[in-house]
Amino acid sequence: MKCNVGPTDRLLRIIIGLVILVIGYINSSWWGLIGLIPLLTGLFRWCPLYKPFKLNTNNNTE
């Protein structure tokens, strides 16, 4: 898997994912688990939805 999530995109995904998880936890809702999607894509620096659209926010060529 080639990294296609850049540093700014990564930081935003991690923050948004954590916020969604916390809100879901506070409200005792399973919907908070949706926060795992942006959190994991930020941590792994790879987004599967970017591939078919040929998007890449990572400026580094690794």
N, CA, C and O of each residue as an XYZ file, in Angstrom:
248
protein
N       0.838     -1.176      0.000
C       0.000      0.000      0.000
C       0.882      1.237      0.000
O       1.712      1.426      0.889
N       0.694      2.058     -0.986
C       1.438      3.293     -1.089
C       0.691      4.384     -0.328
O      -0.525      4.516     -0.467
N       1.400      5.152      0.461
C       0.775      6.208      1.262
C       0.145      7.248      0.334
O       0.808      7.772     -0.561
N      -1.134      7.542      0.554
C      -1.797      8.555     -0.255
C      -2.472      9.624      0.608
O      -3.260     10.424      0.103
N      -2.167      9.640      1.895
C      -2.706     10.636      2.821
C      -1.550     11.482      3.335
O      -0.619     10.969      3.955
N      -1.618     12.777      3.072
C      -0.559     13.689      3.470
C      -0.621     14.054      4.943
O      -1.550     13.657      5.646
N       0.369     14.813      5.414
C       0.460     15.122      6.843
C      -0.721     15.941      7.388
O      -1.212     15.647      8.477
N      -1.174     16.941      6.664
C      -2.309     17.749      7.133
C      -3.583     16.925      7.120
O      -4.355     16.948      8.078
N      -3.801     16.196      6.031
C      -4.955     15.316      5.902
C      -4.944     14.277      7.019
O      -5.983     13.965      7.601
N      -3.769     13.749      7.309
C      -3.620     12.727      8.348
C      -4.008     13.273      9.723
O      -4.750     12.632     10.467
N      -3.503     14.453     10.048
C      -3.802     15.066     11.336
C      -5.302     15.329     11.487
O      -5.882     15.052     12.537
N      -5.924     15.864     10.438
C      -7.363     16.124     10.488
C      -8.167     14.846     10.658
O      -9.137     14.819     11.416
N      -7.775     13.787      9.960
C      -8.484     12.512     10.071
C      -8.386     11.944     11.490
O      -9.369     11.443     12.034
N      -7.199     12.027     12.077
C      -7.012     11.499     13.427
C      -7.841     12.290     14.428
O      -8.504     11.705     15.284
N      -7.810     13.606     14.330
C      -8.584     14.445     15.254
C     -10.079     14.201     15.088
O     -10.788     14.009     16.076
N     -10.566     14.207     13.850
C     -11.993     13.987     13.596
C     -12.420     12.604     14.068
O     -13.483     12.454     14.670
N     -11.604     11.598     13.801
C     -11.920     10.247     14.241
C     -12.033     10.143     15.749
O     -12.952      9.508     16.267
N     -11.095     10.768     16.456
C     -11.137     10.745     17.916
C     -12.350     11.492     18.461
O     -12.971     11.050     19.428
N     -12.688     12.616     17.846
C     -13.856     13.384     18.287
C     -15.132     12.570     18.102
O     -15.983     12.547     18.991
N     -15.275     11.903     16.962
C     -16.467     11.083     16.717
C     -16.537      9.930     17.713
O     -17.612      9.622     18.229
N     -15.405      9.295     17.986
C     -15.381      8.211     18.970
C     -15.795      8.692     20.357
O     -16.570      8.026     21.044
N     -15.281      9.845     20.764
C     -15.602     10.378     22.089
C     -17.081     10.754     22.173
O     -17.734     10.462     23.174
N     -17.609     11.390     21.146
C     -19.029     11.753     21.140
C     -19.894     10.499     21.200
O     -20.894     10.463     21.917
N     -19.511      9.480     20.451
C     -20.252      8.221     20.510
C     -20.190      7.575     21.877
O     -21.176      7.005     22.343
N     -19.039      7.661     22.523
C     -18.883      7.096     23.865
C     -19.719      7.869     24.887
O     -20.386      7.276     25.735
N     -19.673      9.188     24.793
C     -20.442     10.022     25.719
C     -21.938      9.757     25.578
O     -22.660      9.709     26.574
N     -22.401      9.588     24.350
C     -23.823      9.353     24.099
C     -24.193      7.878     24.175
O     -25.344      7.525     23.917
N     -23.264      7.019     24.518
C     -23.485      5.563     24.579
C     -24.101      5.037     23.291
O     -25.076      4.286     23.313
N     -23.519      5.442     22.174
C     -24.048      5.070     20.868
C     -23.002      4.291     20.076
O     -21.817      4.624     20.076
N     -23.474      3.252     19.406
C     -22.592      2.484     18.526
C     -22.168      3.290     17.305
O     -21.182      2.944     16.654
N     -22.888      4.350     16.985
C     -22.538      5.184     15.844
C     -21.160      5.821     16.020
O     -20.540      6.231     15.038
N     -20.687      5.904     17.231
C     -19.368      6.455     17.481
C     -18.255      5.634     16.858
O     -17.157      6.136     16.620
N     -18.549      4.357     16.593
C     -17.533      3.503     15.964
C     -17.206      3.940     14.535
O     -16.191      3.525     13.976
N     -18.046      4.760     13.955
C     -17.749      5.301     12.624
C     -16.465      6.127     12.679
O     -15.785      6.291     11.666
N     -16.140      6.637     13.841
C     -14.904      7.392     14.017
C     -13.655      6.568     13.770
O     -12.577      7.122     13.555
N     -13.789      5.238     13.798
C     -12.634      4.377     13.515
C     -12.171      4.517     12.069
O     -10.988      4.332     11.783
N     -13.076      4.838     11.159
C     -12.707      4.936      9.740
C     -11.701      6.061      9.511
O     -10.613      5.797      8.999
N     -12.024      7.313      9.871
C     -11.000      8.350      9.656
C      -9.771      8.153     10.545
O      -8.658      8.492     10.143
N      -9.963      7.613     11.742
C      -8.828      7.385     12.635
C      -7.851      6.387     12.024
O      -6.647      6.641     11.995
N      -8.350      5.269     11.543
C      -7.464      4.243     10.975
C      -6.840      4.687      9.656
O      -5.673      4.393      9.398
N      -7.607      5.395      8.811
C      -7.007      5.868      7.561
C      -5.923      6.903      7.845
O      -4.946      7.002      7.102
N      -6.092      7.670      8.912
C      -5.045      8.619      9.289
C      -3.825      7.929      9.858
O      -2.696      8.319      9.558
N      -4.035      6.908     10.677
C      -2.912      6.195     11.284
C      -2.124      5.384     10.255
O      -0.896      5.317     10.316
N      -2.843      4.767      9.305
C      -2.167      3.949      8.286
C      -1.706      4.772      7.083
O      -0.988      4.267      6.221
N      -2.120      6.038      7.027
C      -1.760      6.953      5.934
C      -2.175      6.431      4.569
O      -1.502      6.688      3.571
N      -3.280      5.698      4.522
C      -3.783      5.165      3.264
C      -5.300      5.167      3.289
O      -5.910      4.647      4.223
N      -5.908      5.745      2.271
C      -7.366      5.808      2.175
C      -7.805      5.029      0.937
O      -7.413      5.363     -0.180
N      -8.622      3.987      1.135
C      -9.049      3.185     -0.014
C      -9.940      3.962     -0.993
O      -9.980      3.618     -2.174
N     -10.645      4.985     -0.541
C     -11.484      5.772     -1.451
C     -10.677      6.692     -2.356
O     -11.170      7.112     -3.403
N      -9.457      7.009     -1.974
C      -8.608      7.849     -2.815
C      -8.146      7.104     -4.067
O      -7.936      7.723     -5.110
N      -7.986      5.796     -3.976
C      -7.428      5.012     -5.083
C      -8.272      5.082     -6.363
O      -7.723      5.422     -7.410
N      -9.584      4.779     -6.334
C     -10.346      4.819     -7.593
C     -10.463      6.230     -8.174
O     -10.638      6.388     -9.382
N     -10.367      7.243     -7.332
C     -10.461      8.620     -7.812
C      -9.092      9.217     -8.122
O      -8.988     10.379     -8.515
N      -8.044      8.415     -7.942
C      -6.659      8.819     -8.202
C      -6.284     10.107     -7.439
O      -5.635     11.001     -7.982
N      -6.708     10.170     -6.183
C      -6.374     11.298     -5.321
C      -5.151     10.954     -4.485
O      -4.921      9.794     -4.144
N      -4.376     11.975     -4.161
C      -3.187     11.791     -3.344
C      -2.858     13.116     -2.676
O      -2.535     14.088     -3.358
N      -2.935     13.170     -1.354
C      -2.592     14.392     -0.635
C      -1.177     14.323     -0.079
O      -0.725     15.257      0.584
N      -0.478     13.233     -0.340
C       0.889     13.050      0.143
C       1.854     13.606     -0.903
O       1.890     13.124     -2.035
N       2.625     14.607     -0.532
C       3.573     15.219     -1.461
C       4.846     14.396     -1.593
O       5.557     14.524     -2.590
N       5.148     13.558     -0.615
C       6.349     12.729     -0.663
C       6.110     11.545     -1.574
O       5.033     10.949     -1.572
N       7.121     11.211     -2.350
C       7.027     10.010     -3.188
C       7.820      8.917     -2.512
O       9.050      8.902     -2.560
N       7.113      8.011     -1.889
C       7.762      6.917     -1.152
C       7.718      5.650     -1.961
O       8.211      4.615     -1.515
